[in-house]
Amino acid sequence: MIKVEHLSKKFGNLVVLRDVNIEIREGEVISVIGPSGTGKSTLLRCINLLERPSGGSIFIDGIDMLDSKTDVPKIRQKMNMVFQSFNLFAHLSVIDNLTIAPIKLLGKGKKEAEEKALGILTMVGLAEKACNFPDELSGGQKQRVAIARCLAMDPEIILFDEPTSSLDPTMVSEVLSVIRRLAKDGMTMVIVTHEMDFARDLSNRVLYMDEGIIYEEGTPEQIFDNPQKEKTRGFINRIRSINYHITSPRYDPHTMSAEIEAFCEKQILPLKTRQNLRLIVEELLRIYTPFLESTFLDITLAYSEKKQSVELVLESGGDGVNPLDKNLLPDKSAESAIWAMMRGIEYQRVNGKNRVTLLLQ
């Protein structure tokens, strides 16, 4: 249904999209997730040609959208879009909002259009609001009307641009329930969303966007349970982290200790966790310091809000050796103290670096 190849979009010198490639099959529900400002909404607007791409190609059901001969308004009749801000006609009643396009663009009679509109409003739970005006509706009701207006055009594809982002949390579920109904009925949909549980439950595939590209894609299980790339893992797990790059045994441990303490306070970590973390870092630095005469040490402290876990990652150069190998530690008591406060310790040789990952209790 949708094929995007090498799509790019620039606003002046600002590159928003670069080399985006997607294929979406009929009946698929695709969720697009990622941090703000990474091009998700721009991607939808380019697919619908509300923004003209700077490069690449877009095919909708085999039709080249960028061909000068393509009747773009006609394609849009089959590929509707739901926006964050509803975009209802304030001077028209709900039912008139639904019937104006089928009458003017599809040539339907008023009675036929109204009968269909009432059926759609019943489906989205708003039949009793048919004669109301948009300013008499709640945000959730307005968004359901916006979805109903799309459905009145018999679309084959619906693009959703963060359909719940401007809603009060109590209204989000009523909009999501309508989208779930459409997915069950086989509607092809591309949904830009920050509702992670919704994306996980509803999608056939999830696209994670970062830096203007499709950074990683896969099934919901792959993206949410086993993301392969670091930025995806950070976004999914809501990881907050700090990093230190040490190149000499003459580093400043006091500043580092103060910054770690401030990080822990900001994340509202339990006092016991903070105490253990301080002891572990002190012991690890004592072990690693002899190596710093000839190599570097990168320390990353990460807190995952979703997993409620604290992770320490230590990367160092040099030969392929685990600095925390029990057989290499001269002080066995130090090793015992570290292991007692850990749920797990893993060593890997990655890109010529020695990486040790420690997961705190």
N, C-alpha and C positions, 0 to 999 in steps of 0.2 A: 504493500500500500504506500509506503514512504521509503524512498531511497535518497540518502544524502551522501555526497562524495566530495571530499577535500574542501569542505565549506569553510570560508573565512569571512570575518567581518571586522572592519576598522572604523573607528570614529576619529577622524584626523590621524594623529600619531598613536592613538590608543588601540591596541589589538585586543579585541574582545573574544573573538573566536579564531582558531587557527587549525586547519586540517581536521575538521570534524567529519567522521564517517559513521553512518547509521543505516541499518536496514530494519524496517518494521513490517511485520506480516499482518495480514487481515486478522482481526480478532485479538491481537496482542494488546496487553496493557503494559505500557512502559513508564516507569517512574524515573524521573531525573532528579537526583539529589546532589548536594554539595554546598560549600560555603557561599555566602552572599557575594555577589560581584564576580562570579566565575563564568558568566555567559549563559546561564540556564534559560532565562526569559528571552534573551536575544536570540537564542537558538529557535525557540518557538516562533518568534516574530519573523525570523528569516524563513522558516518553513512555510509560513502563511503569507510571505512577502509583504508584511507590514513594515519590515526593514529589508532593504535591498542588499543582498550579500555582496561582499567585495570580491569574492572568488568562489569557485566550486560549482557544483550542480545539485539541483533538487528535482526529483521525479515523484509525482503523486499518481499512483495507479498507472505508471508508465508514461505519464505526460510530463514533458520538460517544462517546469514552472518558469524557467528563465528564458525560454524561447519567446521572442517578441511577438510571435503569432499566437501564443497561448492566451485563451480567454480566462484570465486570472479570476475575475469576479464569479464566473461560472464554477470554477474549481472550488472557490471558497464556499459556495452553496453546499458542497458536499464535505467540506472540511471547516467546521465551525470552531470558534475559540471562546473560551470562558476566561474572563479577566479577574484580577484581584478586586477591582473597583466596580464590578457589576455592569456598569455602562447601560443601564436601563434608560428608556425615554421617560423622563420625569413627568411630562405633560400627558402621557398616555396611561390608561388603566393597565392592569396586569394582562388581561386577555387581549387588549389591543397591542401590547408589546409583543405578544406571541403571534398575532395574526397579520401584522403589517407586512412582514417580509414574504410569507407564503402568498399573500394576495398580490403584492406588487411585483415580486420576482418570479414566483412559480405560476402565477395566473390562476390561483384558486379562487373560488367563490367565497363570499364572506361567511355564508352559513357553513360550508364545508370546513373552512379554516377554523371557525369558532368551535365546531364540534370536535375537531381534532385537538385544538388547544385545551378544551375542557378535559378531554381524556388524558392529556399529558399532565395537566395541573393536578388531576386526581392521582396520577402515578407518583408525583412528587409531594403529594399531601397538601396541596394549596388550592383545591377547587373552590373553597369558600372565600378565597381572596381574589377571585377573578375580577371583580369590579372595583377593587381597591387600587389606589395609586402607590407607586414605589415609596413615597415618603411616609406611608402608613404601615410599612413592613419593617420587621427586624432585619439585621444584616444577614442572618442565615436564610430568612425567607427571600430576601432579594437575590441571594446567590442561587437559590433553588429556582427562582423565576428565570434567572439568566441561563441556567442549564435547560429549563423547559423551553425557552426561546430558541436555543440551539436545536433541540429535538424536533421542534415544529418544522424545521427545514429538512427533515429526514436525512441527517448527515451520515456519512460513512466513517468519518473520523472526527473526534473532538480533541482539541488541544486545551489543556487546563494550565493556566499560569498562576500557580500558588492560589488555588480557589478558596482556601480557608485562612490565608495570612492576615486578612483585615477583620476577621471575625472574633467576637468574644469566645473564649474557650467553651462556654456552654452551648454555643451554636455550631461548633465545628462538626459534632457528630451527626447533626441532621443533614448537612451537606454531604459528608462522606458516605452516609447510608444511601443517598441517591446515586452517587458514583459507583458504589458497590453493586447496586441494582443494574446499572448500565453494563458493568463488567460481566455480570452473570448473563446478561442478554447478548453478549458477544460484540459489544461496541469496541472498535479500535480506538485506543486512547493513549495520548502522551501527556503525562501529568508531572509538572514541576511542583515539588512539594517539600515541606520541612516536616511533614508528619511521618516519622520513620516507621512506626508500627503499622500505619496504614499502607505505606509503600511495601513493607515486608509481606503483609497479608494478601494484598490485592494483585501485585505485579507478576507478570510472566518473566520480565527482566528488569534489572535496575541498572541505570547508568549513573556513575559517579563522575561529576564534572569538576575539574580543577585546572587552573591556568589556561582556560579557554579551550580545553580539549576533553574528549571522553577519556578520562584518566584510567578508569577501570569499569568493566561491565560484566554482568553475570546474572545468574538466578538470584532471587532474594536470599536463599541459603548461602550461596557463595559470597555475596557481598556483605551480608550482616553477620554470618557466623565464621567465615574464613577469608576475609579480604587479603589479597596478596600483596598490596602495595602500602607503603608506610602512611601516606597521606589519607588513604581510604580508611585504614585502621584507626588513625587519629580522629577522623571525623565520626566514624561509626561509634567508637567507644567514648567520644567526647573527652579525648585525652588532653590534659593540660600538662605542660612540661617546662622545665628549665634545663639549660645546657651549659657546661663548662668545658673549655678547651685549655688543657694544661700542657705546657711544653718544657717546664723546668722544675726541678725539685725545690726551687725557691719561690713557689707560688704563695699567694696570700690565703691561708686557710681560714682566717677570721672573717674576711669578707664573704667567702664561700659559705661558711657556717651561718652567718647572719641572713644571707639570701635564701638558703634552704629553710631556715626557720620562718622567714616571712612567707615563702611559698606555702609551707604547711599551714600557717595561720589563714592564709587566703582561701585554701581549699577546705578549711575547717576540719582538718584531720584530727583524730583522737589523740589525746596527750600521750598515751602508751605508744602509738605509732610514731609520733614525733621523737620520743625518747629513743626508741629502737633504731629509727633512721639515723639519728645523730651518732649513736654508737657504731652502727654499721659503717657509715661513711668515714668516720675517724679510723676504724680498723682497716678498711679497704685502702685508704690513702697511705697508711703506714706500710701496707704490703706492696703497693704499687710504686712508692717513692723511689726505691732503688732503680727501677726501670726508667725513670724520667731523665736520667743522665744521657740516655741514648735514643729515647723515643718520646712519643706524646701520649696523653691520656684524655679521652673525651668521656665526660660523665653526663648522662641524661637521667634526670629524675622526672618520672611521669606519673600522673594520677588519672585513673579512668573513672569518671563519674558513673558510667553505666555498670562497670564491673566492681566498683567500689574497691579498687586495688591500687597498690603503689608498686612501681617497678623501677629498678635501677639498671641502667645499661652502661657498661664500661667497655670502651673500645680503645685498643692500644696497637701500636705498630710492632715491628720486630719479627722474630722467628715465630713459627706456628706453635705457640705454647700457651697453655692456660695458666695464668698467674695464680689462680686459686686452686690449682691441682693439689689435692691433699698430700700427695707425695713430695711436693716441692716446698710446701710451707714449713719454715723452720720452727714456727711456734704452733704446736698442735692445739693449744688452748684457744688461740685466735680463730682457727678454723672451726672449732666446736662452737664458739660464741656466735659466729656468723651463721652457721647452719641452723642453730637453735631458733633464730629469729626469721627464718626463711620458709616459704612454702615450696620454693623450688629454685634451683640454680642450673643454668644451661650454658655450655660453652660452644661457640661456633667459630670457624675460620671463614670470614666473609670479606671478599674483595681485598685480600692481603692484610686484613686486620684481625686481631684477636678480640672477639666480642663475648662478653660475659653478661648474661641477663639474670638478674636476681629479683624474685617476686617476694615481697614482704608478707609476713603473716597478717 
